Structure formats: structure tokens, C-alpha cells
Amino acid sequence: MPAWIDVHGAAVWWAAGVSAGSLIVGLVAVRIFVVRIPADYFEVGAPPPSPRAGRRPVGHALLRLGKNVLGCVLVAAGLAMLVLPGQGVLTILVGVMLLDFPGKRRLQRWLVARRPVLRTINGMRGRAGQAPLVLRG
């Protein structure tokens, strides 16, 4: 194994750098998104429509496209963080929240209802001075 590392030293350093970078970016991004979720977002029923939904259809379509691309990137990063350092499950949750697909709300509620996930999210929200998430219904 040490001989392989000697031969592929640059690749090992790149992999370590990408892993450390994804950890830092993941920690910061997940905290930002988790704190911004409205406390009643996961209650039963449809979330309120976006305030930009009826205005400027091209801009709204581009915003939705960008949101879905970012969601795919976060889901992929979260999957990688399941084996690399980082908060994989929370990153996947944030990525899924950004994506648009049928059954999304049900999947989100199921993920957030897991006791360790909810405890972690509410801990982050509490440290930021936000109310805990409500999961009625």
C-alpha cells in the first residue's frame, strides 16, 4: 500500500483536499439551509406558494432550474458524505428539499421525523435562535 501511495501521491492529496473541502462547505451550507426553514414547513398540507411564482415566467423557470441543479449537487454530495467526512443525511435532506418531484413532501416528512435527524436539526435551529420544527399531522 505505501508503494501505491508513493506512485499516486498527487491523487491522494487531491482526494483528501476534496474531502476536507466538501466537509467544510457541507457544514456551512447545511446550517444555513436548516436555520432558514420555516418552523411549520413540515406540517401536513401544501406549503405556501412561492412569492415569485406568478411573476416573470422565464426568470421563475431559470430559478427553479438552478434550484433543482443545486439540489442534485447536494444529494450527490450527501451520498458521498455517507462514506466521507460530513453530515451526509442532513445534506441529502437539504438537497431533496430543493428538488421538485412527486412525493417529495412525504419523503421529507419521513426523513425529518427520524429522531436523530430531528434532534440535530432542532439543535442547530436552537443555537441560531430559531424555533424548533413542528411535525404535527
KEROKOL-276725 format. One record per residue: z, y, x of N, C-alpha, C, O in turn; residue in one letter; residue number from 1. Coordinates in steps of 0.2 Angstrom, whole numbers. Atoms other than C-alpha are relative to their C-alpha. Layout:
n.c3|n.c2|n.c1|ca.c3|ca.c2|ca.c1|c.c3|c.c2|c.c1|o.c3|o.c2|o.c1|r|k
Z|Y|X|Z|Y|X|Z|Y|X|Z|Y|X|A|NUM
...
***
This chain:
n.c3|n.c2|n.c1|ca.c3|ca.c2|ca.c1|c.c3|c.c2|c.c1|o.c3|o.c2|o.c1|r|k
0|-6|4|0|0|0|0|6|4|-4|11|3|M|1
0|-6|-4|4|13|14|-7|1|3|-9|7|4|P|2
6|-1|-3|-13|10|21|-5|3|-5|-9|7|-4|A|3
4|-3|6|-21|14|4|1|7|-1|-3|11|-2|W|4
-2|-7|1|-11|30|3|-3|4|6|-5|10|5|I|5
3|-4|-6|-17|35|21|-7|1|-1|-10|7|0|D|6
7|-1|1|-35|32|16|-1|5|-6|-6|9|-6|V|7
2|-4|6|-34|41|-1|6|5|-1|8|7|-7|H|8
-5|-5|0|-21|54|3|-1|6|-4|3|8|-8|G|9
2|-6|4|-30|68|-5|0|-1|-7|2|3|-11|A|10
0|2|7|-32|59|-21|7|-1|-3|9|1|-9|A|11
-7|1|1|-13|55|-21|3|7|-1|7|8|-6|V|12
-3|-6|1|-9|73|-19|-3|4|-6|1|7|-9|W|13
3|-3|6|-21|79|-32|3|-3|-7|5|1|-11|W|14
-3|4|5|-14|66|-44|8|3|-1|10|4|-7|A|15
-7|-2|0|4|72|-40|0|8|-3|4|9|-7|A|16
0|-6|2|-1|90|-42|-2|1|-8|1|5|-11|G|17
2|0|7|-10|87|-59|6|-2|-4|8|1|-10|V|18
-6|2|4|6|78|-65|5|5|0|8|6|-6|S|19
-5|-5|0|18|91|-60|-3|6|-4|1|9|-8|A|20
3|-6|4|6|105|-67|1|-2|-8|2|3|-12|G|21
0|2|7|5|95|-84|7|0|-3|8|2|-8|S|22
-7|-1|2|24|94|-84|2|7|-2|5|8|-7|L|23
-2|-7|1|26|112|-82|-3|4|-6|0|7|-10|I|24
3|-3|5|13|118|-94|2|-4|-7|3|0|-12|V|25
-2|3|6|18|105|-107|7|2|-2|8|3|-8|G|26
-6|-2|2|36|110|-106|0|7|-3|3|9|-8|L|27
0|-7|3|32|129|-109|-4|0|-7|-1|3|-11|V|28
4|-1|6|18|126|-122|4|-4|-6|4|-1|-12|A|29
-4|4|5|29|113|-132|5|5|-3|6|5|-9|V|30
-6|-4|2|44|125|-133|-3|6|-4|0|8|-9|R|31
2|-6|3|33|140|-138|-2|-2|-7|-1|1|-12|I|32
2|2|6|25|130|-152|5|-2|-5|5|-1|-11|F|33
-6|3|4|41|121|-158|4|6|-3|6|6|-9|V|34
-4|-6|3|50|138|-160|-4|4|-5|0|7|-9|V|35
4|-4|5|36|146|-170|-1|-4|-6|-4|0|-11|R|36
1|3|6|35|133|-183|5|2|-6|11|3|-4|I|37
-4|-2|6|42|139|-200|5|-5|-1|3|-11|-1|P|38
-6|5|1|59|131|-204|-2|-5|-6|0|-11|-6|A|39
2|5|6|51|124|-221|-7|-3|1|-9|-5|-4|D|40
6|2|-1|35|119|-214|-1|-7|-2|-6|-9|-5|Y|41
1|7|2|38|100|-217|3|-2|-6|3|-8|-8|F|42
-2|1|6|44|102|-234|-6|-3|-4|-11|-2|-2|E|43
6|3|4|34|92|-247|-4|5|-4|-1|10|-6|V|44
5|-5|2|19|101|-253|-5|3|5|-3|2|11|G|45
4|-3|-5|5|110|-245|2|6|3|6|10|0|A|46
-2|-6|-3|8|123|-233|-4|6|-2|-9|5|-5|P|47
4|-6|2|3|141|-237|-6|1|3|-7|-1|9|P|48
6|-1|-3|-15|145|-234|1|6|6|5|10|6|P|49
0|-5|-5|-19|155|-218|-2|7|-2|-6|7|-7|S|50
2|-6|2|-19|173|-220|-7|3|2|-10|7|-1|P|51
7|-2|-2|-36|174|-211|-5|-4|-4|-11|-4|-2|R|52
5|5|3|-44|160|-222|-6|3|-4|-11|1|-3|A|53
5|-3|4|-54|172|-234|-5|5|4|-10|7|2|G|54
4|-6|-3|-60|185|-221|-4|-3|6|-2|-8|9|R|55
4|1|-6|-74|184|-208|-1|-8|1|2|-11|5|R|56
1|7|0|-80|166|-211|-2|-3|7|0|-8|9|P|57
2|2|-6|-88|165|-194|6|0|5|7|-5|9|V|58
-6|-1|-4|-73|171|-185|5|-6|-1|8|-9|3|G|59
-5|5|2|-62|159|-195|-2|-7|2|2|-11|4|H|60
2|7|-2|-73|144|-191|1|-1|7|2|-6|10|A|61
-1|1|-8|-73|148|-172|8|-1|1|9|-4|6|L|62
-7|1|-1|-54|150|-173|2|-7|-2|6|-10|2|L|63
-2|7|2|-52|133|-182|-3|-5|5|0|-10|7|R|64
3|4|-5|-64|125|-169|4|0|6|6|-5|9|L|65
-4|-1|-6|-54|132|-155|7|-3|-1|10|-6|4|G|66
-6|3|1|-38|126|-163|0|-8|0|4|-11|3|K|67
1|8|0|-45|108|-165|-1|-2|7|1|-7|9|N|68
1|2|-7|-51|108|-147|7|0|4|8|-5|7|V|69
-7|-1|-3|-33|114|-141|4|-6|-2|8|-9|2|L|70
-3|6|2|-26|100|-152|-2|-6|3|3|-10|5|G|71
3|6|-3|-37|87|-145|3|0|8|5|-6|10|C|72
-2|-1|-7|-32|93|-127|8|-2|0|10|-6|5|V|73
-7|2|1|-13|92|-132|1|-7|-1|6|-10|2|L|74
-1|7|1|-14|75|-139|-2|-4|6|2|-9|7|V|75
2|4|-6|-23|68|-124|5|1|6|7|-3|9|A|76
-5|-2|-5|-10|77|-113|6|-4|-1|10|-6|3|A|77
-6|3|2|4|70|-123|0|-8|1|4|-11|3|G|78
1|7|-1|-3|52|-122|1|-1|7|4|-6|9|L|79
-1|1|-7|-4|54|-103|7|1|2|10|-3|6|A|80
-7|-1|-2|14|61|-103|4|-6|-2|10|-6|0|M|81
-4|6|2|20|44|-111|1|-4|6|6|-8|7|L|82
-1|4|-7|17|37|-93|1|4|6|4|2|11|V|83
-1|-5|-5|18|53|-83|6|4|-2|8|3|-8|L|84
-5|-4|2|32|65|-82|-2|5|-6|-7|8|-5|P|85
2|-5|6|33|76|-98|3|-2|-6|5|-7|-7|G|86
-3|1|7|38|77|-116|-6|-2|-4|-9|1|-8|Q|87
6|2|3|24|66|-122|0|0|-8|-5|2|-11|G|88
0|1|8|29|63|-141|0|7|-3|-4|8|-7|V|89
0|-7|2|33|82|-143|-7|3|1|-9|7|-4|L|90
7|-3|-2|16|87|-135|-5|-3|-5|-9|0|-8|T|91
4|3|4|7|74|-146|1|3|-7|-4|5|-11|I|92
-2|-3|7|16|81|-162|-3|7|0|-6|9|-5|L|93
3|-7|0|11|99|-157|-8|0|-1|-11|3|-4|V|94
7|1|0|-7|93|-154|-3|-2|-7|-8|0|-10|G|95
2|2|7|-8|84|-171|1|6|-5|-3|6|-10|V|96
-1|-6|4|-1|100|-179|-6|4|0|-8|8|-5|M|97
6|-4|-1|-16|109|-173|-7|-3|-3|-11|1|-5|L|98
6|4|2|-29|96|-178|-1|1|-8|4|1|-11|L|99
1|0|8|-37|96|-196|-3|-7|-1|-9|-9|1|D|100
3|7|2|-39|78|-203|4|-2|-6|10|0|-7|F|101
-3|2|6|-35|69|-219|7|-4|2|7|-8|6|P|102
-6|3|-1|-17|63|-220|5|3|6|10|0|8|G|103
-3|-3|-5|-11|75|-207|8|1|-1|12|0|3|K|104
-7|-2|2|5|81|-216|4|-6|-1|10|-6|2|R|105
-4|6|1|11|64|-220|2|-3|7|7|-5|8|R|106
-1|2|-7|9|59|-201|5|5|3|10|2|7|L|107
-5|-5|-3|18|75|-196|7|-1|-2|12|-2|2|Q|108
-6|1|3|32|72|-208|3|-7|3|9|-7|5|R|109
-3|6|-2|34|54|-202|2|1|8|8|-2|9|W|110
-2|-1|-7|34|59|-183|7|5|0|11|3|4|L|111
-6|-5|0|47|74|-186|6|-4|-3|11|-2|-1|V|112
-6|3|3|58|63|-197|3|-5|5|9|-7|3|A|113
-4|5|-5|62|51|-182|6|4|3|5|10|5|R|114
-7|-4|-2|80|56|-177|-1|3|7|1|8|7|R|115
0|-3|-7|77|58|-158|-5|6|0|-3|11|3|P|116
4|-6|0|62|70|-162|3|6|-3|2|11|-1|V|117
-2|-6|4|70|80|-175|6|3|4|7|9|4|L|118
-6|-3|-4|86|82|-164|-2|4|6|1|9|7|R|119
2|-4|-6|76|88|-149|-3|6|-3|-2|11|0|T|120
3|-6|3|66|100|-160|5|5|-2|4|11|0|I|121
-5|-5|2|81|107|-168|4|3|5|7|8|5|N|122
-4|-2|-6|90|108|-151|-4|6|3|-1|11|5|G|123
4|-6|-2|75|119|-145|0|6|-4|1|12|-2|M|124
0|-5|5|75|129|-160|7|4|0|7|10|-1|R|125
-7|-3|-1|94|132|-159|1|5|6|4|10|5|G|126
-1|-4|-7|93|138|-141|-4|6|-1|-3|11|3|R|127
4|-6|0|79|150|-146|2|5|-6|-1|10|-8|A|128
-2|-4|5|89|157|-161|-3|-1|-7|-3|3|-11|G|129
4|1|7|78|149|-175|4|-5|-4|8|-9|-1|Q|130
-3|5|5|84|139|-190|-2|-7|1|-8|-7|3|A|131
3|7|-1|83|120|-189|-5|-1|-6|-6|2|-11|P|132
5|2|5|68|112|-198|3|-3|-6|8|-7|-6|L|133
-2|3|6|70|107|-216|-4|-6|-2|-10|-5|-2|V|134
4|5|1|64|90|-221|2|-3|-7|2|-9|-8|L|135
-2|2|7|68|89|-240|-7|-3|-3|-12|-1|-2|R|136
6|2|4|57|79|-252|-3|-7|2|-7|-9|-1|G|137
***
